[in-house]
Amino acid sequence: MKAFNGLAPERRESVMRAHAKAETLCEAKARHPLVHPRRIDVRLAEKVNWSDPAMRTKLANAFAAVGGDNEKAARVLGVSPGSARLAKKRHLSSATTVVARTPHSGRQGRSR
């Protein structure tokens, strides 16, 4: 702000335009450009279906390419970082195992 305030008034507009151009150019050349935010009330059809094998493959490839970083993988996949983190936890975790539940015997099996 100090540098901007120190500029002559006739040069401020050109500096702002140059900054906007540079930001646009950097974002266009970025390896993982920012994902455009979606509406909060996004329709179900626009949501990602992680149970689809093709999407799970994309998920695995994205995390492998970025070294496990949730935010970078989210940019690659075009989803929010929270969605990528949750999908990684649910669908890529090797520790995810199905625990068999035994039928509950009710009050009869409990001792007081």
C-alpha contacts under 8 A as a table, 3 or more apart, distances in Angstrom:
res1	aa1	res2	aa2	distance
1	M	4	F	5.02
1	M	5	N	6.02
2	K	5	N	5.15
2	K	6	G	6.12
3	A	6	G	5.12
3	A	7	L	6.67
4	F	7	L	5.45
4	F	12	R	6.99
7	L	11	R	6.45
7	L	12	R	6.26
8	A	11	R	5.48
8	A	12	R	6.62
9	P	12	R	5.42
9	P	13	E	7.78
10	E	13	E	6.77
10	E	14	S	7.97
11	R	14	S	5.45
11	R	15	V	6.30
12	R	15	V	5.11
12	R	16	M	6.21
13	E	16	M	5.14
13	E	17	R	6.27
14	S	17	R	5.05
14	S	18	A	6.12
15	V	18	A	5.06
15	V	19	H	6.13
16	M	19	H	5.09
16	M	20	A	6.23
17	R	20	A	5.13
17	R	21	K	6.17
18	A	21	K	5.11
18	A	22	A	6.10
19	H	22	A	5.11
19	H	23	E	6.16
20	A	23	E	5.17
20	A	24	T	6.21
21	K	24	T	5.17
21	K	25	L	6.05
22	A	25	L	5.06
22	A	26	C	6.03
23	E	26	C	5.19
23	E	27	E	6.17
24	T	27	E	5.21
24	T	28	A	6.12
25	L	28	A	5.07
25	L	29	K	6.22
26	C	29	K	5.20
26	C	30	A	5.98
27	E	30	A	5.07
27	E	33	P	5.89
27	E	34	L	7.38
28	A	33	P	6.80
29	K	33	P	7.72
30	A	33	P	5.22
32	H	72	K	7.09
32	H	75	R	5.88
32	H	76	V	6.04
33	P	75	R	6.65
33	P	76	V	7.98
34	L	75	R	6.03
35	V	75	R	5.86
35	V	78	G	5.55
35	V	79	V	7.16
38	R	42	V	6.89
39	R	42	V	5.32
42	V	46	E	6.52
42	V	47	K	7.21
43	R	46	E	5.53
43	R	47	K	6.89
44	L	47	K	5.29
49	N	52	D	5.83
49	N	55	M	7.12
50	W	53	P	7.57
50	W	55	M	5.76
50	W	56	R	6.04
50	W	87	A	6.93
50	W	91	H	7.82
51	S	55	M	7.41
51	S	56	R	7.08
52	D	55	M	5.37
52	D	56	R	6.40
53	P	56	R	5.00
53	P	57	T	6.20
54	A	57	T	5.10
54	A	58	K	6.32
55	M	58	K	4.93
55	M	59	L	6.01
56	R	59	L	4.86
56	R	60	A	6.13
56	R	91	H	7.26
57	T	60	A	5.13
57	T	61	N	6.10
58	K	61	N	5.08
58	K	62	A	5.96
58	K	77	L	7.50
59	L	62	A	5.18
59	L	63	F	6.28
59	L	73	A	7.80
59	L	77	L	7.24
59	L	84	A	7.90
59	L	87	A	7.86
59	L	88	K	7.45
60	A	63	F	5.34
60	A	64	A	6.07
60	A	92	L	6.99
61	N	64	A	5.04
61	N	65	A	6.01
62	A	65	A	5.14
62	A	66	V	6.31
62	A	73	A	5.30
62	A	76	V	6.43
62	A	77	L	7.02
63	F	66	V	5.33
63	F	67	G	5.84
63	F	68	G	4.77
63	F	69	D	6.77
63	F	70	N	7.54
63	F	73	A	5.56
64	A	67	G	5.29
64	A	68	G	6.31
65	A	68	G	7.87
66	V	69	D	5.96
66	V	72	K	6.31
66	V	73	A	6.29
68	G	73	A	7.46
69	D	72	K	5.58
69	D	73	A	6.16
70	N	73	A	5.21
70	N	74	A	6.05
70	N	81	P	5.78
70	N	82	G	7.90
70	N	84	A	6.12
70	N	85	R	5.59
71	E	74	A	5.05
71	E	75	R	6.38
71	E	80	S	7.86
71	E	81	P	5.01
71	E	84	A	7.78
72	K	75	R	5.13
72	K	76	V	6.40
73	A	76	V	5.06
73	A	77	L	6.14
73	A	81	P	7.70
73	A	84	A	6.83
74	A	77	L	5.11
74	A	78	G	5.75
74	A	79	V	5.07
74	A	80	S	5.63
74	A	81	P	5.03
74	A	83	S	7.60
74	A	84	A	5.40
75	R	78	G	5.12
75	R	79	V	6.59
75	R	80	S	7.64
75	R	81	P	7.83
79	V	83	S	6.33
79	V	84	A	6.63
80	S	83	S	5.21
80	S	84	A	6.39
81	P	84	A	5.12
81	P	85	R	6.05
82	G	85	R	5.06
82	G	86	L	6.08
83	S	86	L	5.20
83	S	87	A	6.04
84	A	87	A	5.11
84	A	88	K	6.05
85	R	88	K	5.16
85	R	89	K	6.21
86	L	89	K	5.01
86	L	90	R	6.05
87	A	90	R	5.12
87	A	91	H	5.57
87	A	92	L	7.25
88	K	91	H	5.47
88	K	92	L	4.89
88	K	93	S	6.42
89	K	92	L	6.03
89	K	93	S	5.32
90	R	93	S	6.27
90	R	96	T	7.29
93	S	96	T	5.57
94	S	97	T	7.89
105	S	108	Q	6.59
105	S	109	G	5.71
106	G	109	G	6.28
106	G	110	R	7.38
107	R	110	R	5.34
108	Q	111	S	7.99
